[in-house]
Structure formats: structure tokens, C-alpha cells
Amino acid sequence: MRSKVISLLAVAAIIVVALAGCGESTSNAGGNKKNPSDIHVAFVYWTTAINAMSEMAAGAQYAGEQYHVNVQLLAPPNPNDPQAEVNLLINAAKTATDGIAVETLAPDVFDHPEANIVNSGIPIVAVDTVAPADTGIKTYVGNDNVAAGAALADAALAKIPADAKGSVVIGNPILAVPVLAFRAQGIKDEFAAKRPDIQVLGPFQTANDPQGNYNAWNNLVNAHPNALAYLGVGDQDSVSLAKIKTANNGKYLTGAFDLNDATIQAVKDGVNFGLLDPYHFMKGYVAMRLLIEHALNGTAIPEGWWNTGHLMVDQTNIDQIIARQASLDAKGAYYKPIIDQQFANPSAYIKPMDQAK
């Protein structure tokens, strides 16, 4: 009798353990697979020296803070050192085993390293620039740069008199970068469609570094002194154009892309008529949130191009943008309704990768 009791107790203990195991498995299937403290992700980006990339990093950081996940933010200080960024990516893959978001202006240089990382099982989301197809990266987060260029052109056209004759000069810091080329294309196409009587010149190469950019734009203004407008597609263009216009007491229009303190002040002061904000914060946020939710919950990372949108900034909304840029929390509060709208219906913002521009 005593042996039967012991046997029954043993069987009961096994059943309890089995049921407990089943309960844990069921809970994990419907909930988090990992704790936030166990998630290891990174955002690797072009440089800390350009505001556009810093905005993306801020978005990635904010996503991490929302989910209580530590996000590695990695970028070289030099804006013209793709190999340094590649080295950071390779090192990041040793620790950021749950996913890496990558923003680069030289995607071809990242071809093999990214393919190796993806083949190892670490998901990568491309940010701002489409990754080469043979990397195996299936998700790209970025805005529609042709539409953004058209929006900047429309803002300039609204200030150019209907009977004005002359030219518009376009500058591009790096001609070989696809997203910048798409912006210039958007500007040219919009002028061709709406004001074919205005000659569009360029895009001419400017530069990424401040002094080189200033020198290039100064030469362009001197070479085309009667232009109606000078429009840049890069981060530094707005700064140089504002300085040159102020020094020349110019009556022409100046405007460009991206946010930094000098650019925002130039719009506030009415020197530059406006700037095009490509919602860089949104790019970093969306990419990192997708990786974090995948790691936490097993949520599938959607494939294709997630278009995060853009905004034309001028004197009608510059004060709102100044308030937004004051802190990370202020940025998060500003973007919250946009984030909520996009994540409530992701399919409305996702298109095939080959349509990205």
C-alpha cells in the first residue's frame, strides 16, 4: 500500500510539472518572448556630424525608451568615412543580436557585411537609403523623396510671381546618393509641370562639409546672379544659402531640406522661405520599433517600403517646430498622433520595395 501511495504521488508530481510547463508555454505564445532588459538592438548611422542622422538616432532612442529597451546608437564623427561605419556595424552584430537598423549614404559599401549579418539570423531594417537587393534586407523605412522635392518646389512656386522670368538653381551635396537625387528630380519635375517657362539648372554638386558647401554655393550664386531661387537637397545647403543671402542682401528665394538650429532660425527670421522636413525622427522610430516588437513579441517585420512622410516648414508653423525640437520628449509628443495613425494601419504606408524613391 505504501509503495502504491508513493507511486501515485510521483505521478501527481509529474502531472503538476507538465501542466506548469504547458501553462508557461501558452503564456509565452500569446505574450512577450523576452523581457525588455534582454533585448539587444542597435542603430548604426552615417555620422554624428549631420543633423539629419541625429534626428533618426533620436527616433530610435525614443522607441527604445518607450519599450524600456536599451538601444545602441553608433556612428562615426566624420561625415565621409563609410568604412568606419561598416566597422561599427560589424562590431554591433556581435552584441545587437535581436536586430540592427542601418542608415548609410553608401549602401553599396555595406553590401557584403549586411548580407553576412542577415544570413546569420540577425534582422536588419534599412533606414533612409534602400539596401542592395543581394543583402537579403526586406524592409526599408524612408520618405518619398520625389514627393518631398515637389513639395519644396511648390512652396517656392507659391512665392514666385506668375510673370517672373529666369532660372532656378538646384544644389546637391552628393550626386551619387539616390535619396538626394530623387529630391532634385522632384523639384525639377514640379517646375517642368507647373512653370515650364522657368529654366531649372542643375543639380550641381555642393558638398557635405560646411566650408566646402558654402564655397560651392557661393560660386553658384556668383555664376547665376539673377536666379529666382536657389534650392538645396541636403542638410548643409540651407545653412550656406542663408549666410550667402544675408551677406549679399539677396532678394532671391532660398530653401532646402532638413533641420538644424541655423536652418530653423533662418526660416524664423524670414531669410530662407522654408525647409522640407523629411520626418527623419519617424524613420529611426519606425525602424527601431519594428525590431523591438519583433524581438519582444515575435511580431513579424513587414516587408517592403514604409513611407514615413514629410512636412513643409515655413513661417506659418516654424514656432511649432521650434517647440518640437526642444527635447526628445517634445519630439515624441509631437509625433505621437502620426505614429499612432501609421501603426494602426501599417499596410496603408507600405509599398513594394522597388517603388521606393
Secondary structure, DSSP 8 states (H G I E B T S, - for coil): -HHHHHHHHHHHHHHHHHHHHHHHHHHHHHS-SS-GGG--EEEE-S-SSSHHHHHHHHHHHHHHHHHT--EEEE--S-TT-HHHHHHHHHHHTTT-TTEEEEE-S-GGGGHHHHHHHHHTT--EEEESS---GGG---EEEE--HHHHHHHHHHHHHTTS-TT--SEEEEEES-TT-HHHHHHHHHHHHHHHHH-TTSEEEEEEE--SSHHHHHHHHHHHHHHSTT-SEEEE-STTHHHHHHHHHHHHT--SEEEEE---HHHHHHHHTTSSSEEEE--HHHHHHHHHHHHHHHHHH------EEEE---EEE-TTTHHHHHHHTT-HHHHHHHHHHHHHHHHHSGGGGEE-GGG--
